[in-house]
Amino acid sequence: MKTIVISGTGLYTPPNCITNEELVAAFNEYVHHYNKEHAQAIETGTLTALQESSSEFIVKASGIRQRYVMEKSGILNPAIMQPVIYERDSAQPSLQCEIALAAAKEALQSANKKVEDVDAVIVACSNLQRPYPAIAIEVQAALGIKGFAFDMNVACSSATFGLQMAADIVRSQQAKCVLAINPEICSAGLSFKDRDSHFIFGDACTAAVVEMQETAKSQQAFAIISSKTLTQYSNNIRSNFGYLNALDPQHEHSRDKLFTQNGRQVFREVVPMVVQLINQHLAENKLTVAEIKRFWLHQANVNMNNLIVEKLLGRAATRVEAPIILDEYANTASAGSVIAFHKYHQDLVSGDLGLLCSFGAGYSIGSLILRKL
């Protein structure tokens, strides 16, 4: 069987950074105005007073210290509390296309590939800017790639599922080289008025080049030894935003059209699912946890990541063994595990094994066992 490799990766980081302190200052000013405006209803018990947030609360709950976003002025304006991103003319590149191009070009450079070497594009992410035409086809056209392209969505596991799909496409010889891209503009779907989640997400875009080992030219290529995926339906992480919303004006802008979650339940249910799947995946490939040199996990919550690796290893992991990037980037949905891989793989030597794993809404879990060539 032909060996399929990830031969290069790219990362687009938005230009705007928001620290916890900046975010909390805007949130607490909003809370002050809300409580003052609704003081009478709060006093009579008709409404509940909002609680202030704090940087210490955010770090303890998630490990997040800052995030990058496409637009910050609206987020930090207590009268707006959401990014202000204006629609573009249809003749202009979409915002997701724009950031996808930046990540894709870096991935191609990393893989020592030219645009003409690529014959398929997958855009896999948790939120798509429009239903059609596909963002992937727009990216394909912008790069001048011949072949085919399509979008896919498996929430926070979109990147790992996309990499598996890319590998399967190359293995079946439908394409020789695939660009798998993850443009995540998570700030657009987040309620910055919700204390429990206003700090969670940031924006970013990752890209990876997937091809056969025999065509790879990169010095940092990783063979995809095996992939394993799992989905199990759950309401605990959800967004009800969609094109049917406008048909019900009464609920068109309801809170459930943005990101919602039952965080504690997610923690309790997802951690054992991830541990079980990884152990099964390794066993199926006759590998032990001790043979894995690096865990590039989904970057949603530092406490969740630490517990997963601790249960796998039987001890606390070092930051070298299980890199954390969410303190800088926050949760970037499907891009998070690929950001960790992109930033923390260069020190591995030929033969070293690593595990790229995502988990999120669905529930969905994707696991790839990688070996440095």
N, C-alpha and C positions, 0 to 999 in steps of 0.2 A: 504494500500500500504506500502511495506517495505521502511524503511528509509535508504537512502544511505549516507555514510559519507566519508569525507576525514580524515583519521585517523593518517596521518603522512606526513611530507614533508622533503625533503633533498635539499641541495645546494652545488654545486661545484663551487668554485671561483678559477680562474686560478692564477698561481704564479707570473705573471708579471703585474705590475701596470705602467701605463703611465699617468703622470699628464698633464694638459693642457699646462703647460710651456714647458715640454719636446716635446710634439707634435707640438707646435707652432714653436719651435726652428728649428726642422727638416723641417717643412713645409716652413718656411720663407727662409731657406737656399736653398731649392729646387726652390722657386720662384726667388730668386736672380740669381741662375745659369741659369734658364730658360730665364729670361728677358735679361740677358747678352748674352746668346747664340743666341737669336732671336732678338737682338737689331735693326738690319737693317729692318727686316720685321715689327717690332713694330713701327719703325719710319715712314715707308711708309704706315702704316695702314693695311697691309696684315694680321697681327696678333694683338691681343690685349694683352697688358701687364697684367701679373697676379698680383693680389693684395695680400699683406701680411695678415696673420691672427693674432689674439691676444687672450690671455686668457680672457680678458674682453669681447671681442666679443662673444666668445663661451658661457660664463656664461650668458650673457644677452640674447642670442638667444635660449639657451636650458636649462640652469641651471646645465649643466655638468661641473665637476671640474677634474675628472679623469676617468679612465676606466681600467678594467683588460683584458688582452689578453693572448692567448696561446703562442704567440711569439712576441717579441717587437723589436729585433735588426734590422730586415728588415724594419719595419714600421718607425723607427727613422733614417734610412740611406737614405739621400736625393737622392742617386743613385738608390735605390730600391723602397722605399715607398710602401711596402706591406709586410705582414708577410711571413717569409720563413719557410714553413712547408713541409718537404720532404715526398714523398710517402713511405708507409710501405709495406713490403712483405705481400702477402695475408694471410699468416699463422699467422700474428700478429693481435692483436685487432686493429680495426680502431680507429682513434682519437675520433670520436663521441661516439663509444662504450666505450672507456676508461673513458671519463668524465661522461657518463651516468651511468656507474657502480658505480662511486664514489658518485654521487647524490642518486642513487637508494639504496645503502647500508645505507646511512644516513636516508633516508625516512623509510626504513624497521625498523631500530633501533628506530626511533621516534614513529613508530606505534606499537612497540613491536611485530613485525612479523618476521617469519623465511622465508627463500626462498621457502621452501616447502608449505607455505601457499598461495603463489601466483600462479595463473594459467592463467594469460594473461599479455602481455606487449604491451603498445602503446608508440611509439616514435613519438612525434608530435613537429615539429619545422619548422622554416622558410626556412632553407636550409639543404638538405640532402647530405651527402658526396658521395653517389653513388645511382643509381636507384635500383640496386638489387645485392645480396640478401639484404633484408630489414635490416636496422640497428637494428630494434626491435628484429628481429630473432637472430641476432648476440648477442645482449644483453641477450636475453632469454637463449641462449646456454651457454654464459659465466657465467651466474648465476646458471645454472642447473635447470631452471624452465620448468615444463611440461605444456602442454596446447598449446596456440597459441599466435602469436605476429604479429604486422603490423605497418607500418609507415603511417603518414598522414601529410599534409601540408596545413595550412590556414594562412600562413605568420605570422604576429604578433599576431593573434588570435589562433594560433595552440594549445597553452596550454589550454585555456578555452574550445575550441571545443573538445580537447582531453579528458578533464575532463568530459564533457557532454557524450562523447562516452563511457568512462569508466563506468560512472554511469548507462547508458542505458544497457551496457553489464551485469553488476551486477544485475540490476533490472530484466532483461530477463532471468537470471539464466544461461547464457552461461559461466559465471565464477563467483567465489565467491570473488576473490580478484584480483584487477588489479593494475599494476604499470604503471603510466602515466609519461613519462619522456620527458624533453625538452632540448636537447643538442644544444645550440646556439653558433656557431663559426662565429659570424657576421663580424669579422674583415677581414675574407677571401673574403667577397663580397663587400668591401667598397673601394672607390677610395680615397686614402690618398693624392691625388694631387688636390682634388676639395675643394676649400675654404668653400663652403656652406655646405659640408657634411663630411669633413675629421675627424671631432670630434665626430660624432654621436654615433657610435656603440662600444660596448665592448662584451666580450665573457663570458659565464656562462652556467651552466646546473642546472636545477631544476628537482625534481621528487616528485610525490605524490602517496600515497597509497589510493585506493578507495575500499570500501567494505560495507557490510551491518552493521547497527548499532549493531545488535545482536552478531556479531563476533569481534567487535572492542574492543581492550584492552588499547587503548591510553587514557591518561588523557587530551589530547588536541584535541579531535575529533570535527569536525564540520559537522553537517547535511547539505546536499545539499537540500535546500527547493525547489528550482526551478532553471531552466536554460533557457536562451533565446538567440538565435543566429540570426544574420542577415548578409547577404552579398549583395553587390551592386557593379557592375563592374565599375572600374575607372582605368585610365592610369596614375594617378598622383603619384602613388608609384609603382615602377616597377624594375624588373631585367629580362633581356632576356637571361640569361645564361641557357644553356641546351645542351643535347647531340647531337642536330642537328647543333650546332655552327661550328663544325669541317668540315661540308660539304660545308661551304662557307668561304674559306680562306681569302677572301677580308674583311670580317666583323667579323672574328672569335674572334678578341680581341678588338672590338669596345667598346666605353665607355658605351654603353647600356647593356653590359654583366655584369656590376657591378650595385650596388644600385643607382637608380636615383629617384628623386622626385621633384614635384612642391610644396615646403613646404608651401607657403602662401595659395595656393588653398586647400591643404589638411587641413590646420588649419580651414579655412572658412567652409569647407564642413563637416568635421568629427565631430567637436564639437557639432553642433546642432543635428546630427544623434545620437551621443552617449547619449546626454541629453534626447532626445525623447525616445530612446529605454529603458533607465533606468527608466524613469517615467512610461512608459507603463508596464514594467516588474513589478515594484512595485505595480501599480494599479491592475494588473491581480492577484496579490497575496494579495490584500486588505491591503497593507502596505503603509506607508507614508515615505518620505525621512527622517523625523525627527527620525524615529525608527531605522535607520541604524547607528550603532555606529562607523563603520570603512569602509572606501572606499579604497580597494586595486586596484588601477588603473594601466593600462598599463603605463610603464615608458619610454616615448619617449621625452617629452618636458614639462618642469615644467610649462610654461605659459599655455599650453593646459590643463594640469591636474588642475591647479588652476582655470581656467575659467569654466571647466566642473562642478567642485564641487560648485563653486560660483553660477552658474546658477541653480544647483539643490537645494542648501540650501538657496539661497537668500542672502548669505553673504560669506565672505572669510572663508575658512576652516583652522583649525589648522593642524600642522604636525601630531598630534595624530589622528585626524579624517581621514586625507588622507595622509598617510606616503609617503615620497619621498626617493627613493634609487638611482635615476639616477645620483645624484651629485657624488656618489661614483662609481656606476657600469656603468653609461651611459645607452644608449638604448641597451638592451639585447634581443630585439625582443620579442618572446612569453614568455620568462622566466621572464620578468620584473615584471609583476603583481604577479607572484608566489613568486618571491624573496621578494616583499613587504609583502605578506601574511606570508611567512616563518619567516621573521624577526620581524613582528609586529602583533602578534595575542595572545601572551601568557598572556597579561594583561586582556583580555576579560573574563567575567564571564558567567556562565551557563545561557542561554537564550538570550544573546547578539546577535544581528544580524549584519552581515557584507556583503559587496557586492564586489565580485571579478569581474573586468571588463577589457577586452582587446579591442583594436581597432587598425586597421592598413590596410596594403595593401589588396586590394580586390575591394572595401572596405570590411572589415570584422569586426564584433563586436560580442563579446561573453560576456554574463553576467550571473553570478551565485550568487544567494542569499544563504548565509550560516548562520547557527545558532549554536552557541557554545553549546555543550551538557553539 
